[in-house]
Amino acid sequence: PRRAAETAPDMQTVTHKRGDTFIPRGTYLNSAGVATDYAALGITIKSQVRTQSNDLLDTLTVTAGPGVGEFVLESHATQNWPLGTLWWDIQFVQGSHVFSTKTAAILLEADVTV
């Protein structure tokens, strides 16, 4: 099976300020660890942010990045996200096959300058 590069160190915890644009980037890697054009393989990418009680906060916009296999996830709506720990992952869909990254925690902090 194929796998995806992690978009944050160890895909475990990302610290983010509420109100700032959330814009992680990643690279799709094949099973040999080589950056691969996911669109040419018919793979679509989805990503969501949820609360600890699994309530959907945001579905991230996914766009192709500048390099082979690169993608950019984005949300401009983080001002509506609650402070504290949120959950996030990236899902890859190829036909009837679905595979996801590890779930990451987003530690959402208050923004001092608004």
C-alpha positions in Angstrom: 0.0 0.0 0.0 1.0 3.6 -0.4 1.6 6.1 2.4 1.7 9.8 3.0 4.5 11.9 4.4 3.6 13.4 7.7 2.7 17.1 7.5 3.9 17.8 11.1 6.7 16.3 13.1 5.6 12.8 14.0 2.0 13.9 13.1 1.5 14.0 16.9 1.1 17.6 18.2 0.9 20.9 16.4 0.6 24.2 18.3 -1.5 26.8 16.6 -2.9 30.3 17.4 -6.6 30.8 17.1 -7.5 33.2 14.3 -4.3 32.5 12.3 -4.6 30.6 9.0 -4.0 26.9 9.5 -1.9 25.8 6.5 0.0 22.6 6.9 1.7 21.1 3.9 2.6 17.5 3.0 4.0 15.2 0.3 2.4 12.0 -0.8 4.9 9.1 -0.8 4.5 5.7 -2.5 5.4 2.5 -0.7 9.1 3.0 -1.6 9.1 6.4 0.0 9.3 8.3 -3.3 7.2 11.5 -3.8 4.4 10.5 -6.2 1.7 12.4 -8.2 -1.4 11.3 -6.2 -3.8 12.9 -8.7 -2.4 10.7 -11.5 -3.2 7.7 -9.3 -6.8 8.8 -8.8 -6.2 9.6 -5.2 -8.2 12.4 -3.5 -7.2 14.0 -0.2 -9.5 15.0 2.6 -8.8 16.5 6.0 -10.9 17.6 8.9 -10.4 19.1 12.3 -12.6 17.8 15.2 -13.1 18.5 18.9 -12.2 15.9 21.5 -15.9 14.9 21.5 -15.6 14.3 17.7 -17.7 17.3 16.7 -16.7 18.5 13.2 -15.1 22.0 13.4 -13.7 22.4 9.9 -13.1 20.6 6.6 -9.8 21.8 5.2 -9.4 23.0 1.7 -6.9 20.8 -0.2 -4.8 22.1 -3.1 -1.9 20.7 -5.1 1.5 22.0 -4.0 4.3 23.1 -6.3 6.3 19.9 -6.3 5.6 16.2 -7.2 3.1 14.7 -4.7 3.0 17.9 -2.6 -0.3 19.2 -1.2 -1.5 22.1 0.9 -4.3 22.0 3.5 -5.8 25.2 4.5 -8.4 26.9 6.8 -9.1 30.5 7.3 -11.8 29.8 10.0 -9.7 29.1 13.0 -11.2 32.1 14.9 -14.2 29.8 15.4 -12.2 26.9 16.8 -12.3 26.4 20.6 -9.1 26.7 22.7 -7.5 23.5 23.8 -6.8 20.2 22.2 -8.3 19.4 18.8 -7.9 16.3 16.5 -6.8 16.3 12.9 -5.8 13.7 10.3 -5.4 13.4 6.5 -7.4 10.8 4.6 -6.4 9.5 1.1 -9.1 7.8 -1.0 -8.3 5.7 -4.1 -11.4 4.1 -5.5 -12.8 1.9 -2.7 -9.5 2.1 -0.7 -9.3 4.6 2.2 -6.2 5.2 4.2 -5.3 7.8 6.7 -2.3 9.4 8.6 -2.0 9.0 12.3 -4.2 11.4 14.2 -2.5 14.5 15.3 -3.4 16.8 18.2 -3.7 20.5 17.5 -3.0 22.5 20.7 -5.0 25.7 20.0 -3.8 28.7 21.9 -5.3 32.2 22.3 -3.9 34.9 20.0 -2.4 37.8 21.9 -2.5 40.3 18.9 -5.9 40.5 17.3 
